[in-house]
Amino acid sequence: MTARATTVHALHAARPRSRFLRFSAVGVAALVTWAWWAGRFDVADLFSARREANLMRFLEDVRPPALYGKPWDWGVALDWAATMFTSGHQGAAFELPSGWEALRITLAMSIAAIVLAGLVGLVAAFPAARTFATADAFLPGSERSSVARRRAWTALLIGTRGALLFVRSIPEYIWAYLLIGMLGISAWPAVVALALHNAGTLGKLDAETVENLSPRALRALRGAGASREQIAAFAAIPSALSRFLLYFFYRWETCVREATVLGMLGIVSLGYALNEARIRGRYHDMLFYVLMGALLVLIGDLVSAIARRAIRKA
């Protein structure tokens, strides 16, 4: 054995060992084994002749109608995709929106929702931050305040954090389902549902960002006579703005994806068109709208990446 191998062996033998990690690994393995047994997963059925026949039928159904039973032709496929993007399907029995219309509405819903969520989350961040929601923020000796004042601030902190927890604990789809009963089928249930859920998430993230700010400058401003609102507006927000924007664009990416899903509730968008195509067995149209959704998410991710890069450079 070489000296290098001896050293590696000695380091491996001297490595720290954790019983917790070992028990965790055993527990995960046992959980996976139980899930496999409880779910009755049949690998053989996945690769059966019936599954293979279904796959081949699906691959034939997703071809554009003009290519049924014919060799693949990229020119014909692109012409069909261009028609779907500009006109959709206009038939006597049913209609499907154009790809452009579905993209535009889905993008508009996601932008409206994230702007509302960002505003609500920013406002809620400060009463949800433990450093701000105190009787005497950034001043030593909070015992100078009365018991009633301290309890009022504690109640505001708990109430705000509880409200943020509540709105983000309910999925967007459930919010939209409830709001459709109150507002009817339109874009508003989807926008409000996305805004509620993401406001809860952004409020929590922004509050934690505010709590992690260095208190030195904030205490100096407080000692100089600045009010709580002035500290928030002229010190806390500028200091945490880059982090706020990072969270904002990250959640906007989520809004883009979820706005597509919420369209399945009947709101004219990518999700609506995709669901209508699936119900009618038009798998070629369904694949087109799936690709449109992927394109929209890609555009959102690109815009978010550019914005985050600019923020980091700034």
N, C-alpha and C positions, 0 to 999 in steps of 0.2 A: 504493500500500500504506500503510495507517495505521500510526501509531507502535506501536500494540498488536500488530498483525500482524507488524511488523518485529521487535519484541521476542521474540514467540513463535517466529518463524523462527530468530532468533539463538540462543535457548535450545535449540531442537531441534538446531541444527547443532553446538552446543557440548556436547551431552549425552555422557556417558561411553560408550564403546563397548567391548564385550567380545567377543573372538574366541571365547572358550569358549561364551558364550551363543549366538552365531551357529552355531557348529559343532554345538551341542546341538540347536538348532532344526532344522538340516538333518538331523541324525541321527534325530531323532524322526519327521520327515516320511518319511525313507527307510524307517524301521522299520515305520511304518503302511502304507506302500505295499507293502512286502514281505509283511506279514501279510495284507493284502487279497489279494495274488496267491497266496500259499502256501495260504491257507484256501479259495481258490476260491469266494468269496462271490458268489452270483448274485442281484442285486437284482431282476431280472425274475421269478425263480422265487418270490420273497417275495410278489409281488403277482399271482401267476398265478390262473387260475380255480379250480384245485384248492385253493389256499390259502384263497381266498374261500369256497369251499364248506365246507371244514373249519371255518372261523371261524363261519359261520352255523349249522352243526350243533352246534358247541360252545355257542354262545349259546342255542340251544334246549334243550340238555341240562342247562344250569345252572339252568334254571327249576324251581321246585318241581313235583313230579309232578302236583299238582292243577291246574297252569296249563299243562300241555302242550296246545298247539294252541288256547289260549284267550287272550283279551286279558289284559294284565297287571292284577293286582288286589293292591294293597298289603295289604289286610286278609287275604287268603288267604296271601300270602307271610309276613306277620308271624306268623300263626297256626302255619304250618309251622315257622318259625324257633323259636318258643316251645316247640313240641313237641320239636324236636331238642335244644333247650337243657336241657329238663327230663327227657326220656326217651330221646333218641337214636333209634336204629332197632332195634326188637326184632322180628326176623323168624324164620321157621322155618329159612331157609337160612343166615343169618348175623346177627350183631348188631354194632351200633356204639355206643360209649359215649355218654352224654349230653354235651352241650357243657359243662355245669357240672362233671361228673366229670373230663373231659379237662383243663379249665382248672385245676381244683384240684390234680390230680396234677402237671401241668407246673409250676405255680407252686411247689408244695412241693419238687419236685426242684431247681428253680433256687435256692430259698432255702437248702436244706440244702447244696447244692454251694458256694454263695458264702460261707457261714459257714465251712465247712471250709477253703476256699481262702484266705479272709481270715486265719484263725488261722495256717495254715502259712506264708503269705506274710509275715506280721508277724514270726513267729519267725525265718524264714530271712533277713529283710532285714538284720539286724545282722551275722551272719557273712559276708554277701555284700557289706557296705559296706566300702570300702577304709579309711575313717576309723576304723572300729571293729575290723576284723579285722587288727590290727597287734599286735606284741609289747607295745608301750607306748602304748596309745591315748591321744591328747591330751596326751602328755607329750613334751617335746623330748628328743632324744638317745636314739633307740631302740637305739643301739649298746650301751647298758648291758645289754641282754638277750643271752643266749647265742645262738649261731648256731642251735642246735637249736630253741630257742623261736621264733626268727624264722621258721625254715623250717616249723615246725608251724602257725603262724598263716597263713603264705602258702598252705600246703596246704589249710587249712580254707577260706580265701577262694576259692581256685581250685575246690576240690571243691564248695562250695555254689553258686557261680555256674555251674559246669558242670551241676550237678543241675537248677537252675532252667532253664537253657537247654534241657536234654534234655526235661523234662516239657512245656515250652511249645512245643517244636518239633514234637511229635506232635499232630495235630488231635484234637479231642474225639471225633470219629466213629471214628477208628482206636482210640483208647483204649477206647471203649465196645465196639467189636467184639472186642478182645482180652479185655476183662474179662467179657463174656458167656460166653466159653469157660470161664472159671474160676469165675464166680459164678452162671451160669445167667441166664435171662431174668427180670429183676425191675427194680425202680427203682434198685437199688444200682449196677449197672454204669454207668448214666447219671450218677448223682450223683458217683461216684468219678472218672469220666472228666472231667466238668466241673470237679471240684475240682482234679484234677491239672494240667490245662492252665492254669486260671486262677490256681492257686497259683504256677506258674512266672512268669506275667505279673505278678501282684501282688508277688511277691518281688522281681523286678527293679525295678519302679517304686518300691516302698517303699525298696529299697536305695539307689537314686539320690536319693530324697528325703532319706534320712539323710545321704548324702555331701554334699549341698548345704546342710545346716544350718550356721549360723554357728558356728564352733568356739570363739568367745570364751567364752561361758557354759559350754560343756562342759569347756573347759580349766580354767576357774576351779573348777568342781566337782571335777575330777580332782586339781587342785593342793591342794584342801582335804581330800583323802583319800577322796573318793567312789569306790566300786568301779565297774567297767565296767557291771555289772548295774544299779546304782543310777542311773548316768548315763542308761542306756537307758530305765529305767522312769520316772524322775522328771524328766527333762529332754528327752531326744530324742523320746519318744513324745508328750508333751504339746505340744511345739513343732511336730511334724509331723502331729498328729492330723487337722487339717482336710484336708491333702493326702491322707493315708491314706484318709479317708472318701470324698473325691472319687473316687479310683481304685476304691474298693470298690463304690460305687454304679454307676460306669461299667461295671465288669466284671459287675455283677449284671444290667444290661440285656443284655449279651452272653449271660449264662447263660440268661435267659428265652428268647431267640431260639434258642440252641443246644439247649435242653431240648426245644423243639418238634421240631427236626430229629432228635434222637436217638430220639424215639419211633418213627421209621420202622424201627428195629432190632427192633421187636416189643414194646417196653415200652408198656403201656397209657397213652396220653397223647394230646395233640393230634396229634403226628406219626404215631402209630399209627393213629388214626382217619382221618386224612387219607390215609395210604397205603392203608388197607383200602378206603376209598371210591374211590380212584383205580383200584386193581386191579379192582374190580367194575364199573367204568364208571359209578358213581353221581356224576356231576360236580356235581350240585346239593348233595349231601352234602359233597363235597370242598370246594366253595366256602364252605359254611357253616363248616367247620373252619378254613379259611384265614382267614376273617374273625374267628373266635374267637382265632386266633393273633395277628392284627393288633391285636385288642382287648387281649390280654394284654400285648403289647409296648408299646402305648400307655399302659396302666396303669403298667407298670414305668417307662417314661420319665417319666410324670407324678410318680410317687413320688420318683424320682431327682432330678428338677428341683426339687421342693419341698425335699428334703433338702439339695441343694447350695446353694440360696438361703439356707436357714437357717444353714448352715455359714459362708457368706460374711458374713452379717450378724453372726454371733457372732465 
